[in-house]
Amino acid sequence: MSNLQTVETTAAPAAIGPYNQAVKAGEFVYVSGQIPLDPETGELVGADMHSQIERVFANLGAVAEAAGGSLADAVRITVYLTDLSHFSLVNEVMADVLAQPYPSRAAVGVSALPKGAAVEMDAILYLPNKA
């Protein structure tokens, strides 16, 4: 496992358990789940679901940048929602944040998320020329 590299940045929330913000494995970066936490305070942010989803994308983007890439390098995003009625809002924000070609994606309905969050996302990045 010596060819794995951990990715850490203060521009995204610190891990709230025994895991890394991301792990680089060759040309791929596996970004851990991000919830709408403020990187400085570690508290949930966003008075509405739209701003919470934006914060999650911002946190994912910060980790992607720390890994030497960006969300444009995402090949897979998994979205976890405590209420699947917010699926269309995720689509709206994702279309504002990302451009074609979009990554593959799954949306999963869950009963609860850490810290009472309503949304969490993780990502896989492909960095062929940046490994």
Secondary structure, DSSP 4 states (H G I P E B T S, - for coil): -TTEEEE--TTSPPPSSSS-SEEEETTEEEEEEE-SB-TTT--B--SSHHHHHHHHHHHHHHHHHHTT--GGGEEEEEEEES-GGGHHHHHHHHHHH--SSPPEEEEEE-S--GGG-SEEEEEEEE-TTT-
